[in-house]
Amino acid sequence: MWTNILVFFVTFFFMEFMAWFSHKYIMHGFLWSLHADHHKKDHDSWFERNDAFFIFYAVVSIGFFLLWQYDILTIGLAIGLGIFAYGWTYFLVHDIFIHQRFKLFRNANNMYARAVRRAHKMHHKHIGKEHGECFGMLLVPFKYFKK
């Protein structure tokens, strides 16, 4: 049981690295065509091509659930839940809190929430794929905690 709890938390925190890595080198790299509409909307749809990345990680999470279900990987459930928990957190922070795709959690009334918004605003300051900054989501550089 403790192994599964540890694997869950390690997976959750590892996903912050994966979010940073895939955002910097994949989304702002060879799959910019899927991510570009997130920086500069070029359509009228509520959905973005960028949402394909959410679907990709959901499929990876489901894959780990299946590996566990069919007794192929005993820690598959913990890994799948860690990926799912990070994805849910990312959705709440990025899509709902920052971008207000649903009008919830509108007020940033603590230092961490304001820092997350500032860092993401700096990321979106660059509408092209080059010269970006702040590619992670939950770990924010200290400079954004200052007023």
Backbone as JSON Lines, residues from 0, in Angstrom:
{"i":0,"aa":"M","n":[0.81,-1.2,0.0],"ca":[0.0,0.0,0.0],"c":[0.86,1.26,0.0]}
{"i":1,"aa":"W","n":[1.9,1.32,0.86],"ca":[2.76,2.5,0.92],"c":[3.5,2.71,-0.39]}
{"i":2,"aa":"T","n":[3.83,1.62,-1.05],"ca":[4.49,1.73,-2.35],"c":[3.58,2.43,-3.34]}
{"i":3,"aa":"N","n":[2.32,2.03,-3.35],"ca":[1.37,2.65,-4.29],"c":[1.17,4.14,-3.99]}
{"i":4,"aa":"I","n":[1.11,4.49,-2.72],"ca":[0.96,5.9,-2.34],"c":[2.19,6.69,-2.79]}
{"i":5,"aa":"L","n":[3.37,6.13,-2.55],"ca":[4.6,6.79,-2.98],"c":[4.64,6.94,-4.5]}
{"i":6,"aa":"V","n":[4.29,5.88,-5.22],"ca":[4.29,5.92,-6.69],"c":[3.29,6.97,-7.19]}
{"i":7,"aa":"F","n":[2.13,7.05,-6.55],"ca":[1.14,8.06,-6.93],"c":[1.74,9.46,-6.84]}
{"i":8,"aa":"F","n":[2.35,9.8,-5.69],"ca":[2.89,11.14,-5.5],"c":[4.11,11.41,-6.4]}
{"i":9,"aa":"V","n":[4.96,10.41,-6.57],"ca":[6.1,10.58,-7.47],"c":[5.6,10.84,-8.89]}
{"i":10,"aa":"T","n":[4.59,10.08,-9.31],"ca":[4.02,10.28,-10.65],"c":[3.41,11.66,-10.78]}
{"i":11,"aa":"F","n":[2.63,12.09,-9.79],"ca":[2.01,13.41,-9.83],"c":[3.07,14.49,-10.01]}
{"i":12,"aa":"F","n":[4.13,14.45,-9.19],"ca":[5.15,15.49,-9.27],"c":[6.01,15.35,-10.53]}
{"i":13,"aa":"F","n":[6.2,14.13,-11.01],"ca":[6.92,13.92,-12.26],"c":[6.15,14.53,-13.43]}
{"i":14,"aa":"M","n":[4.84,14.52,-13.33],"ca":[4.02,15.08,-14.4],"c":[4.23,16.59,-14.55]}
{"i":15,"aa":"E","n":[4.63,17.27,-13.49],"ca":[4.96,18.7,-13.64],"c":[6.18,18.84,-14.55]}
{"i":16,"aa":"F","n":[7.16,17.95,-14.37],"ca":[8.31,17.96,-15.29],"c":[7.86,17.62,-16.7]}
{"i":17,"aa":"M","n":[6.99,16.61,-16.84],"ca":[6.51,16.22,-18.17],"c":[5.73,17.36,-18.82]}
{"i":18,"aa":"A","n":[4.94,18.09,-18.04],"ca":[4.2,19.23,-18.58],"c":[5.18,20.29,-19.08]}
{"i":19,"aa":"W","n":[6.2,20.58,-18.28],"ca":[7.21,21.56,-18.69],"c":[7.93,21.09,-19.95]}
{"i":20,"aa":"F","n":[8.4,19.86,-19.93],"ca":[9.16,19.32,-21.06],"c":[8.33,19.28,-22.33]}
{"i":21,"aa":"S","n":[7.12,18.72,-22.25],"ca":[6.3,18.62,-23.46],"c":[5.85,20.0,-23.94]}
{"i":22,"aa":"H","n":[5.62,20.91,-23.01],"ca":[5.22,22.26,-23.4],"c":[6.37,22.97,-24.12]}
{"i":23,"aa":"K","n":[7.56,22.88,-23.56],"ca":[8.7,23.59,-24.14],"c":[9.21,22.96,-25.43]}
{"i":24,"aa":"Y","n":[9.35,21.65,-25.45],"ca":[10.01,21.0,-26.58],"c":[9.08,20.35,-27.59]}
{"i":25,"aa":"I","n":[7.85,20.07,-27.21],"ca":[6.91,19.44,-28.15],"c":[5.88,20.46,-28.61]}
{"i":26,"aa":"M","n":[5.17,21.09,-27.65],"ca":[4.14,22.06,-28.03],"c":[4.74,23.29,-28.7]}
{"i":27,"aa":"H","n":[5.87,23.74,-28.2],"ca":[6.55,24.89,-28.82],"c":[7.63,24.4,-29.79]}
{"i":28,"aa":"G","n":[7.56,23.15,-30.14],"ca":[8.49,22.54,-31.09],"c":[7.72,21.98,-32.27]}
{"i":29,"aa":"F","n":[7.89,20.67,-32.5],"ca":[7.37,20.07,-33.73],"c":[5.84,19.95,-33.76]}
{"i":30,"aa":"L","n":[5.16,20.11,-32.62],"ca":[3.68,20.09,-32.64],"c":[3.09,21.48,-32.36]}
{"i":31,"aa":"W","n":[3.82,22.51,-32.74],"ca":[3.33,23.87,-32.59],"c":[2.0,24.05,-33.32]}
{"i":32,"aa":"S","n":[1.8,23.35,-34.42],"ca":[0.55,23.48,-35.18],"c":[-0.67,23.13,-34.32]}
{"i":33,"aa":"L","n":[-0.5,22.26,-33.33],"ca":[-1.6,21.93,-32.42],"c":[-1.72,22.93,-31.26]}
{"i":34,"aa":"H","n":[-0.62,23.56,-30.91],"ca":[-0.6,24.43,-29.73],"c":[-0.82,25.9,-30.08]}
{"i":35,"aa":"A","n":[-0.58,26.28,-31.31],"ca":[-0.61,27.7,-31.7],"c":[-1.94,28.38,-31.4]}
{"i":36,"aa":"D","n":[-3.04,27.66,-31.58],"ca":[-4.33,28.31,-31.34],"c":[-4.58,28.6,-29.86]}
{"i":37,"aa":"H","n":[-3.76,28.06,-29.0],"ca":[-3.86,28.39,-27.58],"c":[-3.23,29.76,-27.3]}
{"i":38,"aa":"H","n":[-2.26,30.15,-28.1],"ca":[-1.61,31.45,-27.94],"c":[-2.31,32.54,-28.75]}
{"i":39,"aa":"K","n":[-2.82,32.17,-29.89],"ca":[-3.52,33.14,-30.73],"c":[-4.69,32.41,-31.39]}
{"i":40,"aa":"K","n":[-5.87,32.7,-30.85],"ca":[-7.07,32.0,-31.32],"c":[-7.36,32.36,-32.77]}
{"i":41,"aa":"D","n":[-7.51,31.33,-33.6],"ca":[-7.74,31.55,-35.03],"c":[-9.04,30.87,-35.49]}
{"i":42,"aa":"H","n":[-9.97,30.67,-34.56],"ca":[-11.23,29.99,-34.88],"c":[-12.3,30.45,-33.89]}
{"i":43,"aa":"D","n":[-13.53,30.05,-34.14],"ca":[-14.65,30.44,-33.28],"c":[-15.06,29.34,-32.3]}
{"i":44,"aa":"S","n":[-14.44,28.2,-32.36],"ca":[-14.82,27.07,-31.52],"c":[-14.35,27.25,-30.08]}
{"i":45,"aa":"W","n":[-15.12,26.71,-29.14],"ca":[-14.7,26.69,-27.74],"c":[-13.52,25.75,-27.57]}
{"i":46,"aa":"F","n":[-13.5,24.67,-28.36],"ca":[-12.4,23.72,-28.3],"c":[-11.2,24.27,-29.05]}
{"i":47,"aa":"E","n":[-10.04,23.87,-28.6],"ca":[-8.79,24.26,-29.25],"c":[-8.08,23.0,-29.76]}
{"i":48,"aa":"R","n":[-7.3,23.14,-30.82],"ca":[-6.46,22.02,-31.26],"c":[-5.53,21.6,-30.12]}
{"i":49,"aa":"N","n":[-5.17,22.55,-29.3],"ca":[-4.31,22.32,-28.14],"c":[-4.89,21.27,-27.18]}
{"i":50,"aa":"D","n":[-6.21,21.1,-27.18],"ca":[-6.85,20.11,-26.3],"c":[-6.44,18.68,-26.63]}
{"i":51,"aa":"A","n":[-5.83,18.47,-27.79],"ca":[-5.35,17.14,-28.16],"c":[-4.31,16.64,-27.15]}
{"i":52,"aa":"F","n":[-3.56,17.53,-26.55],"ca":[-2.55,17.12,-25.56],"c":[-3.22,16.55,-24.31]}
{"i":53,"aa":"F","n":[-4.33,17.12,-23.92],"ca":[-5.11,16.6,-22.8],"c":[-5.58,15.17,-23.11]}
{"i":54,"aa":"I","n":[-6.05,14.98,-24.32],"ca":[-6.52,13.65,-24.74],"c":[-5.36,12.66,-24.74]}
{"i":55,"aa":"F","n":[-4.19,13.07,-25.2],"ca":[-3.02,12.19,-25.21],"c":[-2.7,11.69,-23.8]}
{"i":56,"aa":"Y","n":[-2.62,12.59,-22.84],"ca":[-2.28,12.18,-21.48],"c":[-3.4,11.37,-20.83]}
{"i":57,"aa":"A","n":[-4.65,11.62,-21.22],"ca":[-5.76,10.8,-20.73],"c":[-5.6,9.37,-21.23]}
{"i":58,"aa":"V","n":[-5.22,9.21,-22.48],"ca":[-5.0,7.87,-23.04],"c":[-3.84,7.17,-22.33]}
{"i":59,"aa":"V","n":[-2.77,7.9,-22.04],"ca":[-1.65,7.32,-21.3],"c":[-2.11,6.86,-19.92]}
{"i":60,"aa":"S","n":[-2.88,7.68,-19.23],"ca":[-3.4,7.32,-17.92],"c":[-4.27,6.06,-18.0]}
{"i":61,"aa":"I","n":[-5.17,6.01,-18.96],"ca":[-6.03,4.84,-19.17],"c":[-5.18,3.6,-19.46]}
{"i":62,"aa":"G","n":[-4.1,3.79,-20.22],"ca":[-3.2,2.68,-20.52],"c":[-2.63,2.07,-19.25]}
{"i":63,"aa":"F","n":[-2.24,2.9,-18.3],"ca":[-1.72,2.38,-17.03],"c":[-2.81,1.7,-16.21]}
{"i":64,"aa":"F","n":[-4.03,2.23,-16.27],"ca":[-5.14,1.54,-15.6],"c":[-5.32,0.14,-16.18]}
{"i":65,"aa":"L","n":[-5.22,0.02,-17.49],"ca":[-5.4,-1.28,-18.14],"c":[-4.25,-2.23,-17.81]}
{"i":66,"aa":"L","n":[-3.03,-1.7,-17.74],"ca":[-1.89,-2.54,-17.35],"c":[-2.09,-3.11,-15.96]}
{"i":67,"aa":"W","n":[-2.66,-2.31,-15.07],"ca":[-2.96,-2.79,-13.73],"c":[-4.13,-3.79,-13.76]}
{"i":68,"aa":"Q","n":[-5.18,-3.45,-14.48],"ca":[-6.38,-4.29,-14.54],"c":[-6.06,-5.7,-15.02]}
{"i":69,"aa":"Y","n":[-5.16,-5.81,-15.99],"ca":[-4.82,-7.12,-16.55],"c":[-3.57,-7.73,-15.92]}
{"i":70,"aa":"D","n":[-3.23,-7.26,-14.71],"ca":[-2.11,-7.81,-13.93],"c":[-0.78,-7.82,-14.67]}
{"i":71,"aa":"I","n":[-0.56,-6.79,-15.46],"ca":[0.71,-6.66,-16.18],"c":[1.67,-5.78,-15.39]}
{"i":72,"aa":"L","n":[1.13,-4.77,-14.69],"ca":[1.94,-3.84,-13.92],"c":[1.22,-3.54,-12.61]}
{"i":73,"aa":"T","n":[1.74,-4.02,-11.52],"ca":[1.04,-3.88,-10.24],"c":[0.92,-2.42,-9.79]}
{"i":74,"aa":"I","n":[1.86,-1.57,-10.17],"ca":[1.78,-0.16,-9.79],"c":[1.08,0.67,-10.87]}
{"i":75,"aa":"G","n":[0.51,0.01,-11.86],"ca":[-0.17,0.71,-12.95],"c":[-1.31,1.6,-12.47]}
{"i":76,"aa":"L","n":[-2.06,1.13,-11.48],"ca":[-3.15,1.94,-10.94],"c":[-2.62,3.22,-10.31]}
{"i":77,"aa":"A","n":[-1.56,3.1,-9.52],"ca":[-0.97,4.28,-8.87],"c":[-0.44,5.27,-9.9]}
{"i":78,"aa":"I","n":[0.2,4.76,-10.94],"ca":[0.72,5.65,-12.0],"c":[-0.44,6.3,-12.74]}
{"i":79,"aa":"G","n":[-1.43,5.51,-13.13],"ca":[-2.58,6.05,-13.84],"c":[-3.31,7.1,-13.03]}
{"i":80,"aa":"L","n":[-3.49,6.84,-11.73],"ca":[-4.14,7.83,-10.87],"c":[-3.29,9.08,-10.68]}
{"i":81,"aa":"G","n":[-1.97,8.93,-10.62],"ca":[-1.09,10.09,-10.51],"c":[-1.18,10.98,-11.74]}
{"i":82,"aa":"I","n":[-1.2,10.35,-12.92],"ca":[-1.35,11.12,-14.17],"c":[-2.73,11.77,-14.21]}
{"i":83,"aa":"F","n":[-3.76,11.02,-13.84],"ca":[-5.12,11.57,-13.81],"c":[-5.22,12.75,-12.85]}
{"i":84,"aa":"A","n":[-4.66,12.61,-11.65],"ca":[-4.73,13.67,-10.64],"c":[-4.01,14.93,-11.14]}
{"i":85,"aa":"Y","n":[-2.86,14.75,-11.78],"ca":[-2.16,15.91,-12.33],"c":[-2.98,16.54,-13.45]}
{"i":86,"aa":"G","n":[-3.55,15.72,-14.31],"ca":[-4.37,16.24,-15.4],"c":[-5.57,17.03,-14.89]}
{"i":87,"aa":"W","n":[-6.2,16.51,-13.84],"ca":[-7.35,17.2,-13.23],"c":[-6.88,18.53,-12.62]}
{"i":88,"aa":"T","n":[-5.75,18.5,-11.92],"ca":[-5.2,19.72,-11.33],"c":[-4.84,20.73,-12.41]}
{"i":89,"aa":"Y","n":[-4.21,20.25,-13.47],"ca":[-3.84,21.11,-14.59],"c":[-5.1,21.76,-15.18]}
{"i":90,"aa":"F","n":[-6.14,20.96,-15.38],"ca":[-7.39,21.47,-15.92],"c":[-7.97,22.56,-15.02]}
{"i":91,"aa":"L","n":[-8.0,22.3,-13.71],"ca":[-8.54,23.29,-12.78],"c":[-7.73,24.57,-12.77]}
{"i":92,"aa":"V","n":[-6.41,24.44,-12.73],"ca":[-5.54,25.62,-12.66],"c":[-5.47,26.34,-14.0]}
{"i":93,"aa":"H","n":[-5.17,25.6,-15.06],"ca":[-4.92,26.22,-16.36],"c":[-6.19,26.63,-17.08]}
{"i":94,"aa":"D","n":[-7.09,25.68,-17.28],"ca":[-8.27,25.96,-18.1],"c":[-9.34,26.74,-17.35]}
{"i":95,"aa":"I","n":[-9.53,26.43,-16.08],"ca":[-10.6,27.1,-15.34],"c":[-10.1,28.36,-14.64]}
{"i":96,"aa":"F","n":[-9.06,28.24,-13.81],"ca":[-8.6,29.39,-13.04],"c":[-7.9,30.45,-13.91]}
{"i":97,"aa":"I","n":[-6.96,30.03,-14.74],"ca":[-6.2,31.02,-15.52],"c":[-6.97,31.51,-16.74]}
{"i":98,"aa":"H","n":[-7.4,30.58,-17.6],"ca":[-8.02,30.98,-18.87],"c":[-9.53,31.17,-18.79]}
{"i":99,"aa":"Q","n":[-10.14,30.82,-17.66],"ca":[-11.57,31.05,-17.44],"c":[-12.44,30.44,-18.55]}
{"i":100,"aa":"R","n":[-12.09,29.21,-18.97],"ca":[-12.93,28.52,-19.95],"c":[-14.3,28.21,-19.35]}
{"i":101,"aa":"F","n":[-14.33,28.09,-18.05],"ca":[-15.57,28.06,-17.27],"c":[-15.42,29.19,-16.27]}
{"i":102,"aa":"K","n":[-16.44,29.94,-16.05],"ca":[-16.34,31.13,-15.19],"c":[-16.41,30.75,-13.71]}
{"i":103,"aa":"L","n":[-15.35,30.12,-13.23],"ca":[-15.23,29.73,-11.83],"c":[-13.88,30.2,-11.31]}
{"i":104,"aa":"F","n":[-13.74,30.28,-10.03],"ca":[-12.45,30.63,-9.4],"c":[-11.84,31.87,-10.04]}
{"i":105,"aa":"R","n":[-12.6,32.93,-10.11],"ca":[-12.16,34.13,-10.82],"c":[-11.17,34.97,-10.04]}
{"i":106,"aa":"N","n":[-11.2,34.91,-8.73],"ca":[-10.37,35.79,-7.92],"c":[-9.09,35.08,-7.47]}
{"i":107,"aa":"A","n":[-7.98,35.76,-7.68],"ca":[-6.69,35.26,-7.2],"c":[-6.4,35.99,-5.9]}
{"i":108,"aa":"N","n":[-6.82,35.4,-4.77],"ca":[-6.68,36.11,-3.52],"c":[-5.6,35.55,-2.61]}
{"i":109,"aa":"N","n":[-4.62,34.87,-3.17],"ca":[-3.45,34.5,-2.37],"c":[-2.2,34.63,-3.22]}
{"i":110,"aa":"M","n":[-1.07,34.66,-2.57],"ca":[0.19,34.93,-3.25],"c":[0.5,33.89,-4.33]}
{"i":111,"aa":"Y","n":[0.26,32.61,-4.03],"ca":[0.56,31.55,-5.0],"c":[-0.32,31.68,-6.24]}
{"i":112,"aa":"A","n":[-1.61,31.9,-6.06],"ca":[-2.53,32.02,-7.19],"c":[-2.14,33.2,-8.08]}
{"i":113,"aa":"R","n":[-1.79,34.32,-7.47],"ca":[-1.37,35.48,-8.26],"c":[-0.08,35.19,-9.01]}
{"i":114,"aa":"A","n":[0.86,34.47,-8.38],"ca":[2.12,34.13,-9.03],"c":[1.9,33.21,-10.23]}
{"i":115,"aa":"V","n":[1.01,32.23,-10.07],"ca":[0.69,31.32,-11.18],"c":[0.12,32.12,-12.35]}
{"i":116,"aa":"R","n":[-0.8,33.02,-12.07],"ca":[-1.37,33.84,-13.15],"c":[-0.33,34.74,-13.81]}
{"i":117,"aa":"R","n":[0.53,35.35,-13.0],"ca":[1.57,36.23,-13.57],"c":[2.5,35.44,-14.49]}
{"i":118,"aa":"A","n":[2.95,34.29,-14.02],"ca":[3.87,33.48,-14.82],"c":[3.22,33.05,-16.12]}
{"i":119,"aa":"H","n":[1.97,32.65,-16.06],"ca":[1.29,32.2,-17.27],"c":[1.04,33.38,-18.23]}
{"i":120,"aa":"K","n":[0.78,34.54,-17.65],"ca":[0.61,35.73,-18.49],"c":[1.91,36.04,-19.24]}
{"i":121,"aa":"M","n":[3.03,35.88,-18.56],"ca":[4.32,36.1,-19.22],"c":[4.55,35.06,-20.32]}
{"i":122,"aa":"H","n":[4.08,33.84,-20.08],"ca":[4.21,32.82,-21.12],"c":[3.41,33.22,-22.36]}
{"i":123,"aa":"H","n":[2.21,33.73,-22.16],"ca":[1.35,34.1,-23.28],"c":[1.71,35.45,-23.89]}
{"i":124,"aa":"K","n":[2.63,36.16,-23.29],"ca":[3.12,37.41,-23.87],"c":[3.75,37.14,-25.24]}
{"i":125,"aa":"H","n":[4.31,35.97,-25.39],"ca":[4.93,35.55,-26.65],"c":[3.89,34.74,-27.44]}
{"i":126,"aa":"I","n":[3.42,35.28,-28.56],"ca":[2.4,34.57,-29.31],"c":[2.99,33.6,-30.33]}
{"i":127,"aa":"G","n":[4.3,33.68,-30.54],"ca":[4.96,32.74,-31.44],"c":[5.55,31.59,-30.66]}
{"i":128,"aa":"K","n":[6.14,30.65,-31.38],"ca":[6.68,29.47,-30.71],"c":[8.05,29.7,-30.1]}
{"i":129,"aa":"E","n":[8.74,30.75,-30.52],"ca":[10.06,31.05,-29.98],"c":[9.98,32.03,-28.81]}
{"i":130,"aa":"H","n":[11.08,32.11,-28.1],"ca":[11.29,33.08,-27.02],"c":[10.29,32.95,-25.87]}
{"i":131,"aa":"G","n":[9.79,31.78,-25.63],"ca":[8.84,31.58,-24.55],"c":[9.52,31.49,-23.2]}
{"i":132,"aa":"E","n":[8.73,31.53,-22.16],"ca":[9.2,31.37,-20.8],"c":[8.06,30.77,-19.97]}
{"i":133,"aa":"C","n":[8.38,30.3,-18.79],"ca":[7.4,29.74,-17.86],"c":[6.56,28.63,-18.51]}
{"i":134,"aa":"F","n":[7.2,27.52,-18.82],"ca":[6.52,26.43,-19.5],"c":[5.84,25.46,-18.54]}
{"i":135,"aa":"G","n":[6.15,25.51,-17.26],"ca":[5.51,24.63,-16.29],"c":[4.16,25.18,-15.88]}
{"i":136,"aa":"M","n":[3.57,24.55,-14.87],"ca":[2.26,25.02,-14.44],"c":[2.22,25.27,-12.93]}
{"i":137,"aa":"L","n":[2.59,24.29,-12.15],"ca":[2.42,24.41,-10.7],"c":[3.65,24.97,-10.0]}
{"i":138,"aa":"L","n":[4.83,24.74,-10.56],"ca":[6.07,25.29,-9.99],"c":[6.36,26.6,-10.69]}
{"i":139,"aa":"V","n":[6.3,27.66,-9.94],"ca":[6.41,29.01,-10.5],"c":[7.71,29.64,-10.03]}
{"i":140,"aa":"P","n":[8.48,30.27,-10.95],"ca":[9.7,30.96,-10.52],"c":[9.41,31.99,-9.43]}
{"i":141,"aa":"F","n":[10.34,32.14,-8.5],"ca":[10.15,33.02,-7.35],"c":[9.87,34.47,-7.74]}
{"i":142,"aa":"K","n":[10.39,34.93,-8.86],"ca":[10.2,36.33,-9.24],"c":[8.72,36.7,-9.43]}
{"i":143,"aa":"Y","n":[7.87,35.71,-9.68],"ca":[6.45,36.0,-9.87],"c":[5.67,36.07,-8.56]}
{"i":144,"aa":"F","n":[6.34,35.78,-7.45],"ca":[5.71,35.92,-6.15],"c":[5.82,37.34,-5.62]}
{"i":145,"aa":"K","n":[6.7,38.13,-6.22],"ca":[6.87,39.52,-5.8],"c":[5.74,40.35,-6.37]}
{"i":146,"aa":"K","n":[5.42,41.43,-5.68],"ca":[4.34,42.32,-6.17],"c":[4.8,43.14,-7.35]}
